[in-house]
Amino acid sequence: MFWTRLASGIVLMAIAITFLVLGGEPLFWLITVISLIGLFELYRTVDMEKSVPAVVGYLASILLDLVLRAGAHEYFLPVLIGAMMLVMACYVVAFPRFRSEQVIMVLFGLLYVTTMLSFVFQVRMLEEGVFLVWLIFVGAWGSDTCAYCVGKLIGKHKMPSKLSPNKTIEGCVGGVIGAALIGFIYAAVLWDFQRVWIAFAVIGAASSVISQIGDLTASAIKRNHEIKDYGHLIPGHGGILDRFDSIIFTAPIVYYLITLCHLGIQ
């Protein structure tokens, strides 16, 4: 199991590095496909993955990504509202075939998966985005690695949440400090400006906190629906949402902190 997880992790990292460096159309379509798979996995938790409302969700997801790709951000909300109206129309016409919680999950997916994952592409498209986009992974996967190592070494106090019986407070703090340190070192290697060093450290720390919330959110949804993994697409890791749960939360916060700090937009 360990070697399977390690091998698939290496392959996944190689794919991520390749597409993040390429940016542009290759990254856009990769994020679009990942979003569609993520939606499918999420909809499957409520037995909606092959329903008509789900099809509306898939099509709306593609359209939302295309709107962002075109830079027509002013049309994003109208498309989202239009998708909501169509899904609710399906709900009304087919009543009582679908339950309200199933329909709500379809709409939730467009925000939770499509919208939030799109920020990976949006960060990459910023000026200096080829360097800034890695902050998303510092806050997600880097933080997770640091939290795991610190938790294993000195973790004693369990987290109060029932969702994470093996997580410790020391591990969580270690993840935040580790992500901040990685961000600081990364900035120090690339830039000579101390303001950027501090900004990267702050972004790393903040995104670490958010990524841990994202991880627990995905776990909560799985617990509610009594499933172990969202899927089996990635050997040893589960589905797309199992591997990208923290990325989903980290990408938006990194984008807005970059904007707030006036990095990559001059």
C-alpha positions, 0 to 999 in steps of 0.5 A: 500500500505504501509503495503504491501510494508513493508511486502514484504520488510521484506520478501525480506530482510530475503531472502537476509540475508539467502542467503548472509550468506549461500554464495556458490551455493545457492547465486550463483543460486539466483543471476543467477535467479535474473539476468534472471528475470532482463533481462526479465524485461529489454527486455520487455521494448522494446518488445524483452523478447520472441524473439530469440535474447533474448533467446541468451541473457538468455543463455549467462547470465547463461554461464557468471555466470558459467564462474565466478563461475568456476573462469575462468575469462579469458573466460568471455570476449570471451563468451560476444563477442560470445553472441554479434556475435550471437545476431547480426547474429539474427539481420541480418538474421531476418532483418528487423524484429528487430530494432537496438535499440532493439538488442542493449538493448539485449546486454546492458542487459548482461552488465547492469544486468548480469555482474554488479549483478555478483559482489554481488557473487564475493564480497561474495566469497572474504576472509571475504566476509561474512562480506564485502558483506554487504557494498553493501547494506549499499551503496544501501539500507542504503543510500536510507533510510538515504536520504529519512529521511534527505530529509523529515526532512530538504530537501528544494532544489530540485535536478536539474534532471527532473528524481527526482522531489521529491529528494532534494540535502539535501537528497542526501548529507544525504544519502552519509553521512549516508552510510559513518557513517553506514560503519564506525560503522559497521567496528568499531564493527567488526574490531579493525583496524582504517584503516579498519574503514576509508576504510569502511566509504569511501566505504560507501560514494562512493557506496552511490553516485554510487547507486543514479546514479543507481537509476536515470538510472533505472528511465531514462530507464522507462521514455524513454519507458513510464512505471511506473515499470519494473514488479509486482513480488515484491508487493509494489516495482515493479519488480526485476530491481525496487528493485535492481536498486541501487544494480546493480551499487553499487556491482561493485564499492564495489568490486573494492574499497575493492580490492583497499584497500586490504580488504578481499583478503589477 
